[in-house]
């Protein structure tokens, strides 16, 4: 498996909102609200909201295009 395929799989692996918040500098409750309002692609498994790094990055890009996202917060 190539490095690019591995990175792609990592970006598409399900992560909890808590993990997404830690990775991208958001509050987990805020990410859950975005998911409930269908602004962040996510799904619920039992009582847990899950998303992917790719979905969070897509949300960040969409906000940057509108000039709503702060430049001092960067995704790693």
PDB file of N, CA, C and O in Angstrom, chain B, residues numbered from 101:
ATOM      1  N   UNK B 101       0.854  -1.179   0.000  1.00  0.00           N
ATOM      2  CA  UNK B 101       0.000   0.000   0.000  1.00  0.00           C
ATOM      3  C   UNK B 101       0.896   1.236   0.000  1.00  0.00           C
ATOM      4  O   UNK B 101       1.861   1.311   0.761  1.00  0.00           O
ATOM      5  N   UNK B 102       0.577   2.189  -0.842  1.00  0.00           N
ATOM      6  CA  UNK B 102       1.397   3.388  -0.944  1.00  0.00           C
ATOM      7  C   UNK B 102       1.115   4.329   0.228  1.00  0.00           C
ATOM      8  O   UNK B 102       0.099   4.215   0.912  1.00  0.00           O
ATOM      9  N   UNK B 103       2.041   5.255   0.434  1.00  0.00           N
ATOM     10  CA  UNK B 103       1.884   6.242   1.508  1.00  0.00           C
ATOM     11  C   UNK B 103       0.643   7.096   1.274  1.00  0.00           C
ATOM     12  O   UNK B 103      -0.055   7.460   2.221  1.00  0.00           O
ATOM     13  N   UNK B 104       0.370   7.415   0.005  1.00  0.00           N
ATOM     14  CA  UNK B 104      -0.803   8.224  -0.336  1.00  0.00           C
ATOM     15  C   UNK B 104      -2.092   7.484   0.020  1.00  0.00           C
ATOM     16  O   UNK B 104      -3.029   8.094   0.534  1.00  0.00           O
ATOM     17  N   UNK B 105      -2.150   6.189  -0.246  1.00  0.00           N
ATOM     18  CA  UNK B 105      -3.333   5.403   0.091  1.00  0.00           C
ATOM     19  C   UNK B 105      -3.519   5.339   1.601  1.00  0.00           C
ATOM     20  O   UNK B 105      -4.642   5.444   2.093  1.00  0.00           O
ATOM     21  N   UNK B 106      -2.430   5.169   2.336  1.00  0.00           N
ATOM     22  CA  UNK B 106      -2.503   5.113   3.792  1.00  0.00           C
ATOM     23  C   UNK B 106      -3.013   6.436   4.347  1.00  0.00           C
ATOM     24  O   UNK B 106      -3.862   6.450   5.238  1.00  0.00           O
ATOM     25  N   UNK B 107      -2.494   7.557   3.823  1.00  0.00           N
ATOM     26  CA  UNK B 107      -2.935   8.871   4.275  1.00  0.00           C
ATOM     27  C   UNK B 107      -4.413   9.069   3.970  1.00  0.00           C
ATOM     28  O   UNK B 107      -5.149   9.619   4.788  1.00  0.00           O
ATOM     29  N   UNK B 108      -4.848   8.625   2.799  1.00  0.00           N
ATOM     30  CA  UNK B 108      -6.244   8.742   2.413  1.00  0.00           C
ATOM     31  C   UNK B 108      -7.130   7.938   3.359  1.00  0.00           C
ATOM     32  O   UNK B 108      -8.194   8.405   3.765  1.00  0.00           O
ATOM     33  N   UNK B 109      -6.693   6.735   3.709  1.00  0.00           N
ATOM     34  CA  UNK B 109      -7.454   5.909   4.645  1.00  0.00           C
ATOM     35  C   UNK B 109      -7.513   6.573   6.014  1.00  0.00           C
ATOM     36  O   UNK B 109      -8.556   6.545   6.668  1.00  0.00           O
ATOM     37  N   UNK B 110      -6.402   7.172   6.459  1.00  0.00           N
ATOM     38  CA  UNK B 110      -6.384   7.855   7.747  1.00  0.00           C
ATOM     39  C   UNK B 110      -7.368   9.018   7.755  1.00  0.00           C
ATOM     40  O   UNK B 110      -8.042   9.249   8.759  1.00  0.00           O
ATOM     41  N   UNK B 111      -7.459   9.746   6.660  1.00  0.00           N
ATOM     42  CA  UNK B 111      -8.363  10.895   6.568  1.00  0.00           C
ATOM     43  C   UNK B 111      -9.829  10.461   6.553  1.00  0.00           C
ATOM     44  O   UNK B 111     -10.715  11.252   6.878  1.00  0.00           O
ATOM     45  N   UNK B 112     -10.084   9.214   6.177  1.00  0.00           N
ATOM     46  CA  UNK B 112     -11.458   8.725   6.082  1.00  0.00           C
ATOM     47  C   UNK B 112     -11.853   7.784   7.212  1.00  0.00           C
ATOM     48  O   UNK B 112     -12.937   7.201   7.193  1.00  0.00           O
ATOM     49  N   UNK B 113     -10.973   7.641   8.192  1.00  0.00           N
ATOM     50  CA  UNK B 113     -11.310   6.758   9.317  1.00  0.00           C
ATOM     51  C   UNK B 113     -12.250   7.491  10.273  1.00  0.00           C
ATOM     52  O   UNK B 113     -12.082   8.688  10.504  1.00  0.00           O
ATOM     53  N   UNK B 114     -13.226   6.795  10.823  1.00  0.00           N
ATOM     54  CA  UNK B 114     -14.151   7.436  11.762  1.00  0.00           C
ATOM     55  C   UNK B 114     -13.427   7.852  13.046  1.00  0.00           C
ATOM     56  O   UNK B 114     -12.622   7.101  13.596  1.00  0.00           O
ATOM     57  N   UNK B 115     -13.734   9.059  13.502  1.00  0.00           N
ATOM     58  CA  UNK B 115     -13.211   9.545  14.777  1.00  0.00           C
ATOM     59  C   UNK B 115     -14.350  10.197  15.551  1.00  0.00           C
ATOM     60  O   UNK B 115     -15.308  10.701  14.965  1.00  0.00           O
ATOM     61  N   UNK B 116     -14.234  10.179  16.866  1.00  0.00           N
ATOM     62  CA  UNK B 116     -15.250  10.810  17.710  1.00  0.00           C
ATOM     63  C   UNK B 116     -15.117  12.325  17.634  1.00  0.00           C
ATOM     64  O   UNK B 116     -14.094  12.848  17.193  1.00  0.00           O
ATOM     65  N   UNK B 117     -16.146  13.011  18.060  1.00  0.00           N
ATOM     66  CA  UNK B 117     -16.090  14.474  18.085  1.00  0.00           C
ATOM     67  C   UNK B 117     -15.033  14.951  19.079  1.00  0.00           C
ATOM     68  O   UNK B 117     -14.421  15.999  18.877  1.00  0.00           O
ATOM     69  N   UNK B 118     -14.820  14.193  20.141  1.00  0.00           N
ATOM     70  CA  UNK B 118     -13.780  14.546  21.113  1.00  0.00           C
ATOM     71  C   UNK B 118     -12.409  14.491  20.460  1.00  0.00           C
ATOM     72  O   UNK B 118     -11.596  15.397  20.639  1.00  0.00           O
ATOM     73  N   UNK B 119     -12.149  13.424  19.699  1.00  0.00           N
ATOM     74  CA  UNK B 119     -10.864  13.305  19.006  1.00  0.00           C
ATOM     75  C   UNK B 119     -10.722  14.393  17.940  1.00  0.00           C
ATOM     76  O   UNK B 119      -9.654  14.987  17.792  1.00  0.00           O
ATOM     77  N   UNK B 120     -11.792  14.649  17.204  1.00  0.00           N
ATOM     78  CA  UNK B 120     -11.755  15.698  16.178  1.00  0.00           C
ATOM     79  C   UNK B 120     -11.474  17.056  16.816  1.00  0.00           C
ATOM     80  O   UNK B 120     -10.716  17.859  16.272  1.00  0.00           O
ATOM     81  N   UNK B 121     -12.081  17.306  17.959  1.00  0.00           N
ATOM     82  CA  UNK B 121     -11.866  18.573  18.660  1.00  0.00           C
ATOM     83  C   UNK B 121     -10.407  18.724  19.067  1.00  0.00           C
ATOM     84  O   UNK B 121      -9.828  19.802  18.928  1.00  0.00           O
ATOM     85  N   UNK B 122      -9.815  17.651  19.568  1.00  0.00           N
ATOM     86  CA  UNK B 122      -8.406  17.689  19.971  1.00  0.00           C
ATOM     87  C   UNK B 122      -7.491  17.899  18.769  1.00  0.00           C
ATOM     88  O   UNK B 122      -6.516  18.646  18.854  1.00  0.00           O
ATOM     89  N   UNK B 123      -7.799  17.249  17.659  1.00  0.00           N
ATOM     90  CA  UNK B 123      -6.955  17.349  16.469  1.00  0.00           C
ATOM     91  C   UNK B 123      -7.017  18.721  15.806  1.00  0.00           C
ATOM     92  O   UNK B 123      -6.018  19.203  15.272  1.00  0.00           O
ATOM     93  N   UNK B 124      -8.195  19.351  15.840  1.00  0.00           N
ATOM     94  CA  UNK B 124      -8.397  20.568  15.052  1.00  0.00           C
ATOM     95  C   UNK B 124      -8.663  21.822  15.883  1.00  0.00           C
ATOM     96  O   UNK B 124      -8.922  22.887  15.322  1.00  0.00           O
ATOM     97  N   UNK B 125      -8.604  21.713  17.196  1.00  0.00           N
ATOM     98  CA  UNK B 125      -8.728  22.896  18.042  1.00  0.00           C
ATOM     99  C   UNK B 125     -10.140  23.429  18.215  1.00  0.00           C
ATOM    100  O   UNK B 125     -10.327  24.617  18.480  1.00  0.00           O
ATOM    101  N   UNK B 126     -11.125  22.570  18.069  1.00  0.00           N
ATOM    102  CA  UNK B 126     -12.510  22.960  18.294  1.00  0.00           C
ATOM    103  C   UNK B 126     -12.977  22.435  19.643  1.00  0.00           C
ATOM    104  O   UNK B 126     -12.296  21.630  20.278  1.00  0.00           O
ATOM    105  N   UNK B 127     -14.132  22.891  20.068  1.00  0.00           N
ATOM    106  CA  UNK B 127     -14.815  22.338  21.222  1.00  0.00           C
ATOM    107  C   UNK B 127     -15.679  21.181  20.714  1.00  0.00           C
ATOM    108  O   UNK B 127     -16.364  21.322  19.701  1.00  0.00           O
ATOM    109  N   UNK B 128     -15.654  20.046  21.404  1.00  0.00           N
ATOM    110  CA  UNK B 128     -16.403  18.866  20.957  1.00  0.00           C
ATOM    111  C   UNK B 128     -17.905  19.146  20.889  1.00  0.00           C
ATOM    112  O   UNK B 128     -18.579  18.666  19.977  1.00  0.00           O
ATOM    113  N   UNK B 129     -18.433  19.911  21.835  1.00  0.00           N
ATOM    114  CA  UNK B 129     -19.861  20.240  21.808  1.00  0.00           C
ATOM    115  C   UNK B 129     -20.222  21.061  20.573  1.00  0.00           C
ATOM    116  O   UNK B 129     -21.290  20.879  19.987  1.00  0.00           O
ATOM    117  N   UNK B 130     -19.331  21.957  20.186  1.00  0.00           N
ATOM    118  CA  UNK B 130     -19.548  22.761  18.977  1.00  0.00           C
ATOM    119  C   UNK B 130     -19.605  21.858  17.746  1.00  0.00           C
ATOM    120  O   UNK B 130     -20.467  22.039  16.887  1.00  0.00           O
ATOM    121  N   UNK B 131     -18.695  20.891  17.654  1.00  0.00           N
ATOM    122  CA  UNK B 131     -18.700  19.968  16.518  1.00  0.00           C
ATOM    123  C   UNK B 131     -19.980  19.141  16.494  1.00  0.00           C
ATOM    124  O   UNK B 131     -20.527  18.881  15.422  1.00  0.00           O
ATOM    125  N   UNK B 132     -20.467  18.723  17.663  1.00  0.00           N
ATOM    126  CA  UNK B 132     -21.728  17.976  17.728  1.00  0.00           C
ATOM    127  C   UNK B 132     -22.887  18.837  17.218  1.00  0.00           C
ATOM    128  O   UNK B 132     -23.756  18.356  16.491  1.00  0.00           O
ATOM    129  N   UNK B 133     -22.887  20.101  17.605  1.00  0.00           N
ATOM    130  CA  UNK B 133     -23.938  21.008  17.125  1.00  0.00           C
ATOM    131  C   UNK B 133     -23.880  21.159  15.610  1.00  0.00           C
ATOM    132  O   UNK B 133     -24.914  21.162  14.942  1.00  0.00           O
ATOM    133  N   UNK B 134     -22.680  21.284  15.072  1.00  0.00           N
ATOM    134  CA  UNK B 134     -22.532  21.372  13.615  1.00  0.00           C
ATOM    135  C   UNK B 134     -23.080  20.116  12.947  1.00  0.00           C
ATOM    136  O   UNK B 134     -23.743  20.196  11.913  1.00  0.00           O
ATOM    137  N   UNK B 135     -22.804  18.963  13.535  1.00  0.00           N
ATOM    138  CA  UNK B 135     -23.295  17.699  12.979  1.00  0.00           C
ATOM    139  C   UNK B 135     -24.824  17.645  13.030  1.00  0.00           C
ATOM    140  O   UNK B 135     -25.467  17.246  12.059  1.00  0.00           O
ATOM    141  N   UNK B 136     -25.397  18.045  14.156  1.00  0.00           N
ATOM    142  CA  UNK B 136     -26.852  18.025  14.299  1.00  0.00           C
ATOM    143  C   UNK B 136     -27.524  18.967  13.303  1.00  0.00           C
ATOM    144  O   UNK B 136     -28.629  18.695  12.833  1.00  0.00           O
ATOM    145  N   UNK B 137     -26.863  20.065  12.986  1.00  0.00           N
ATOM    146  CA  UNK B 137     -27.402  21.040  12.026  1.00  0.00           C
ATOM    147  C   UNK B 137     -27.009  20.713  10.591  1.00  0.00           C
ATOM    148  O   UNK B 137     -27.313  21.466   9.665  1.00  0.00           O
ATOM    149  N   UNK B 138     -26.330  19.584  10.417  1.00  0.00           N
ATOM    150  CA  UNK B 138     -25.888  19.092   9.108  1.00  0.00           C
ATOM    151  C   UNK B 138     -24.916  20.049   8.416  1.00  0.00           C
ATOM    152  O   UNK B 138     -24.893  20.133   7.188  1.00  0.00           O
ATOM    153  N   UNK B 139     -24.131  20.755   9.190  1.00  0.00           N
ATOM    154  CA  UNK B 139     -23.086  21.619   8.631  1.00  0.00           C
ATOM    155  C   UNK B 139     -21.748  20.897   8.583  1.00  0.00           C
ATOM    156  O   UNK B 139     -20.850  21.285   7.836  1.00  0.00           O
ATOM    157  N   UNK B 140     -21.620  19.846   9.382  1.00  0.00           N
ATOM    158  CA  UNK B 140     -20.443  18.983   9.388  1.00  0.00           C
ATOM    159  C   UNK B 140     -20.934  17.578   9.078  1.00  0.00           C
ATOM    160  O   UNK B 140     -21.836  17.071   9.744  1.00  0.00           O
ATOM    161  N   UNK B 141     -20.344  16.951   8.071  1.00  0.00           N
ATOM    162  CA  UNK B 141     -20.735  15.586   7.730  1.00  0.00           C
ATOM    163  C   UNK B 141     -20.333  14.670   8.875  1.00  0.00           C
ATOM    164  O   UNK B 141     -19.163  14.586   9.247  1.00  0.00           O
ATOM    165  N   UNK B 142     -21.329  13.989   9.422  1.00  0.00           N
ATOM    166  CA  UNK B 142     -21.096  13.102  10.560  1.00  0.00           C
ATOM    167  C   UNK B 142     -22.279  12.145  10.665  1.00  0.00           C
ATOM    168  O   UNK B 142     -23.303  12.321  10.005  1.00  0.00           O
ATOM    169  N   UNK B 143     -22.117  11.141  11.500  1.00  0.00           N
ATOM    170  CA  UNK B 143     -23.219  10.212  11.739  1.00  0.00           C
ATOM    171  C   UNK B 143     -23.167   9.755  13.186  1.00  0.00           C
ATOM    172  O   UNK B 143     -22.142   9.877  13.857  1.00  0.00           O
ATOM    173  N   UNK B 144     -24.273   9.235  13.648  1.00  0.00           N
ATOM    174  CA  UNK B 144     -24.374   8.805  15.028  1.00  0.00           C
ATOM    175  C   UNK B 144     -24.312   7.289  15.090  1.00  0.00           C
ATOM    176  O   UNK B 144     -25.002   6.591  14.347  1.00  0.00           O
ATOM    177  N   UNK B 145     -23.475   6.794  15.988  1.00  0.00           N
ATOM    178  CA  UNK B 145     -23.377   5.362  16.258  1.00  0.00           C
ATOM    179  C   UNK B 145     -23.716   5.181  17.728  1.00  0.00           C
ATOM    180  O   UNK B 145     -22.904   5.481  18.603  1.00  0.00           O
ATOM    181  N   UNK B 146     -24.914   4.690  17.992  1.00  0.00           N
ATOM    182  CA  UNK B 146     -25.382   4.652  19.379  1.00  0.00           C
ATOM    183  C   UNK B 146     -25.595   6.081  19.846  1.00  0.00           C
ATOM    184  O   UNK B 146     -26.361   6.834  19.244  1.00  0.00           O
ATOM    185  N   UNK B 147     -24.914   6.451  20.923  1.00  0.00           N
ATOM    186  CA  UNK B 147     -25.005   7.821  21.436  1.00  0.00           C
ATOM    187  C   UNK B 147     -23.820   8.681  21.029  1.00  0.00           C
ATOM    188  O   UNK B 147     -23.700   9.822  21.475  1.00  0.00           O
ATOM    189  N   UNK B 148     -22.945   8.148  20.188  1.00  0.00           N
ATOM    190  CA  UNK B 148     -21.701   8.828  19.838  1.00  0.00           C
ATOM    191  C   UNK B 148     -21.745   9.370  18.417  1.00  0.00           C
ATOM    192  O   UNK B 148     -22.041   8.641  17.470  1.00  0.00           O
ATOM    193  N   UNK B 149     -21.449  10.651  18.281  1.00  0.00           N
ATOM    194  CA  UNK B 149     -21.309  11.252  16.961  1.00  0.00           C
ATOM    195  C   UNK B 149     -19.922  10.947  16.431  1.00  0.00           C
ATOM    196  O   UNK B 149     -18.933  11.086  17.150  1.00  0.00           O
ATOM    197  N   UNK B 150     -19.847  10.529  15.166  1.00  0.00           N
ATOM    198  CA  UNK B 150     -18.574  10.235  14.510  1.00  0.00           C
ATOM    199  C   UNK B 150     -18.466  11.036  13.221  1.00  0.00           C
ATOM    200  O   UNK B 150     -19.461  11.302  12.547  1.00  0.00           O
ATOM    201  N   UNK B 151     -17.257  11.407  12.902  1.00  0.00           N
ATOM    202  CA  UNK B 151     -16.958  12.096  11.653  1.00  0.00           C
ATOM    203  C   UNK B 151     -15.617  11.568  11.170  1.00  0.00           C
ATOM    204  O   UNK B 151     -15.125  10.568  11.691  1.00  0.00           O
ATOM    205  N   UNK B 152     -15.027  12.215  10.197  1.00  0.00           N
ATOM    206  CA  UNK B 152     -13.696  11.832   9.722  1.00  0.00           C
ATOM    207  C   UNK B 152     -12.826  13.087   9.662  1.00  0.00           C
ATOM    208  O   UNK B 152     -13.344  14.200   9.571  1.00  0.00           O
ATOM    209  N   UNK B 153     -11.504  12.908   9.711  1.00  0.00           N
ATOM    210  CA  UNK B 153     -10.630  14.070   9.526  1.00  0.00           C
ATOM    211  C   UNK B 153     -10.923  14.794   8.207  1.00  0.00           C
ATOM    212  O   UNK B 153     -10.884  16.024   8.154  1.00  0.00           O
ATOM    213  N   UNK B 154     -11.213  14.045   7.155  1.00  0.00           N
ATOM    214  CA  UNK B 154     -11.517  14.661   5.856  1.00  0.00           C
ATOM    215  C   UNK B 154     -12.750  15.558   5.955  1.00  0.00           C
ATOM    216  O   UNK B 154     -12.779  16.638   5.366  1.00  0.00           O
ATOM    217  N   UNK B 155     -13.764  15.118   6.695  1.00  0.00           N
ATOM    218  CA  UNK B 155     -14.974  15.926   6.845  1.00  0.00           C
ATOM    219  C   UNK B 155     -14.707  17.211   7.622  1.00  0.00           C
ATOM    220  O   UNK B 155     -15.235  18.268   7.276  1.00  0.00           O
ATOM    221  N   UNK B 156     -13.892  17.124   8.666  1.00  0.00           N
ATOM    222  CA  UNK B 156     -13.571  18.323   9.449  1.00  0.00           C
ATOM    223  C   UNK B 156     -12.782  19.301   8.584  1.00  0.00           C
ATOM    224  O   UNK B 156     -13.037  20.505   8.608  1.00  0.00           O
ATOM    225  N   UNK B 157     -11.829  18.783   7.826  1.00  0.00           N
ATOM    226  CA  UNK B 157     -11.032  19.644   6.951  1.00  0.00           C
ATOM    227  C   UNK B 157     -11.896  20.285   5.869  1.00  0.00           C
ATOM    228  O   UNK B 157     -11.673  21.436   5.493  1.00  0.00           O
ATOM    229  N   UNK B 158     -12.876  19.544   5.372  1.00  0.00           N
ATOM    230  CA  UNK B 158     -13.808  20.106   4.384  1.00  0.00           C
ATOM    231  C   UNK B 158     -14.620  21.241   5.006  1.00  0.00           C
ATOM    232  O   UNK B 158     -14.835  22.274   4.372  1.00  0.00           O
ATOM    233  N   UNK B 159     -15.067  21.049   6.240  1.00  0.00           N
ATOM    234  CA  UNK B 159     -15.804  22.109   6.939  1.00  0.00           C
ATOM    235  C   UNK B 159     -14.925  23.355   7.095  1.00  0.00           C
ATOM    236  O   UNK B 159     -15.375  24.472   6.839  1.00  0.00           O
ATOM    237  N   UNK B 160     -13.682  23.161   7.511  1.00  0.00           N
ATOM    238  CA  UNK B 160     -12.759  24.287   7.696  1.00  0.00           C
ATOM    239  C   UNK B 160     -12.567  25.037   6.378  1.00  0.00           C
ATOM    240  O   UNK B 160     -12.622  26.266   6.346  1.00  0.00           O
ATOM    241  N   UNK B 161     -12.341  24.298   5.295  1.00  0.00           N
ATOM    242  CA  UNK B 161     -12.166  24.939   3.979  1.00  0.00           C
ATOM    243  C   UNK B 161     -13.408  25.730   3.580  1.00  0.00           C
ATOM    244  O   UNK B 161     -13.297  26.829   3.036  1.00  0.00           O
ATOM    245  N   UNK B 162     -14.579  25.181   3.844  1.00  0.00           N
ATOM    246  CA  UNK B 162     -15.818  25.864   3.464  1.00  0.00           C
ATOM    247  C   UNK B 162     -15.982  27.169   4.232  1.00  0.00           C
ATOM    248  O   UNK B 162     -16.513  28.139   3.691  1.00  0.00           O
ATOM    249  N   UNK B 163     -15.541  27.207   5.463  1.00  0.00           N
ATOM    250  CA  UNK B 163     -15.648  28.424   6.266  1.00  0.00           C
ATOM    251  C   UNK B 163     -14.598  29.441   5.842  1.00  0.00           C
ATOM    252  O   UNK B 163     -14.855  30.645   5.872  1.00  0.00           O
ATOM    253  N   UNK B 164     -13.427  28.976   5.450  1.00  0.00           N
ATOM    254  CA  UNK B 164     -12.379  29.887   4.996  1.00  0.00           C
ATOM    255  C   UNK B 164     -12.818  30.612   3.732  1.00  0.00           C
ATOM    256  O   UNK B 164     -12.535  31.798   3.563  1.00  0.00           O
ATOM    257  N   UNK B 165     -13.507  29.904   2.845  1.00  0.00           N
ATOM    258  CA  UNK B 165     -13.974  30.507   1.595  1.00  0.00           C
ATOM    259  C   UNK B 165     -14.938  31.652   1.860  1.00  0.00           C
ATOM    260  O   UNK B 165     -14.989  32.620   1.101  1.00  0.00           O
ATOM    261  N   UNK B 166     -15.701  31.536   2.939  1.00  0.00           N
ATOM    262  CA  UNK B 166     -16.681  32.564   3.268  1.00  0.00           C
ATOM    263  C   UNK B 166     -16.075  33.652   4.149  1.00  0.00           C
ATOM    264  O   UNK B 166     -16.752  34.623   4.488  1.00  0.00           O
ATOM    265  N   UNK B 167     -14.810  33.497   4.519  1.00  0.00           N
ATOM    266  CA  UNK B 167     -14.157  34.484   5.364  1.00  0.00           C
ATOM    267  C   UNK B 167     -14.622  34.447   6.802  1.00  0.00           C
ATOM    268  O   UNK B 167     -14.479  35.427   7.533  1.00  0.00           O
ATOM    269  N   UNK B 168     -15.183  33.307   7.215  1.00  0.00           N
ATOM    270  CA  UNK B 168     -15.743  33.182   8.551  1.00  0.00           C
ATOM    271  C   UNK B 168     -14.754  32.535   9.510  1.00  0.00           C
ATOM    272  O   UNK B 168     -14.840  32.734  10.721  1.00  0.00           O
ATOM    273  N   UNK B 169     -13.838  31.781   8.986  1.00  0.00           N
ATOM    274  CA  UNK B 169     -12.928  30.998   9.817  1.00  0.00           C
ATOM    275  C   UNK B 169     -11.708  31.824  10.185  1.00  0.00           C
ATOM    276  O   UNK B 169     -11.127  32.490   9.327  1.00  0.00           O
ATOM    277  N   UNK B 170     -11.319  31.789  11.432  1.00  0.00           N
ATOM    278  CA  UNK B 170     -10.159  32.559  11.894  1.00  0.00           C
ATOM    279  C   UNK B 170      -8.872  31.977  11.336  1.00  0.00           C
ATOM    280  O   UNK B 170      -8.686  30.760  11.323  1.00  0.00           O
ATOM    281  N   UNK B 171      -7.983  32.850  10.876  1.00  0.00           N
ATOM    282  CA  UNK B 171      -6.703  32.420  10.320  1.00  0.00           C
ATOM    283  C   UNK B 171      -5.747  31.904  11.380  1.00  0.00           C
ATOM    284  O   UNK B 171      -4.818  31.161  11.064  1.00  0.00           O
ATOM    285  N   UNK B 172      -5.961  32.288  12.642  1.00  0.00           N
ATOM    286  CA  UNK B 172      -5.012  31.874  13.669  1.00  0.00           C
ATOM    287  C   UNK B 172      -5.256  30.449  14.148  1.00  0.00           C
ATOM    288  O   UNK B 172      -4.486  29.936  14.960  1.00  0.00           O
ATOM    289  N   UNK B 173      -6.298  29.807  13.671  1.00  0.00           N
ATOM    290  CA  UNK B 173      -6.540  28.402  13.985  1.00  0.00           C
ATOM    291  C   UNK B 173      -6.169  27.610  12.748  1.00  0.00           C
ATOM    292  O   UNK B 173      -6.763  27.793  11.686  1.00  0.00           O
ATOM    293  N   UNK B 174      -5.195  26.738  12.881  1.00  0.00           N
ATOM    294  CA  UNK B 174      -4.752  25.962  11.731  1.00  0.00           C
ATOM    295  C   UNK B 174      -4.948  24.482  12.005  1.00  0.00           C
ATOM    296  O   UNK B 174      -4.712  24.015  13.120  1.00  0.00           O
ATOM    297  N   UNK B 175      -5.374  23.749  11.001  1.00  0.00           N
ATOM    298  CA  UNK B 175      -5.484  22.297  11.101  1.00  0.00           C
ATOM    299  C   UNK B 175      -4.100  21.702  10.893  1.00  0.00           C
ATOM    300  O   UNK B 175      -3.358  22.114  10.002  1.00  0.00           O
ATOM    301  N   UNK B 176      -3.768  20.737  11.721  1.00  0.00           N
ATOM    302  CA  UNK B 176      -2.460  20.078  11.585  1.00  0.00           C
ATOM    303  C   UNK B 176      -2.495  19.007  10.537  1.00  0.00           C
ATOM    304  O   UNK B 176      -1.483  18.351  10.291  1.00  0.00           O
TER     305      UNK B 176
END
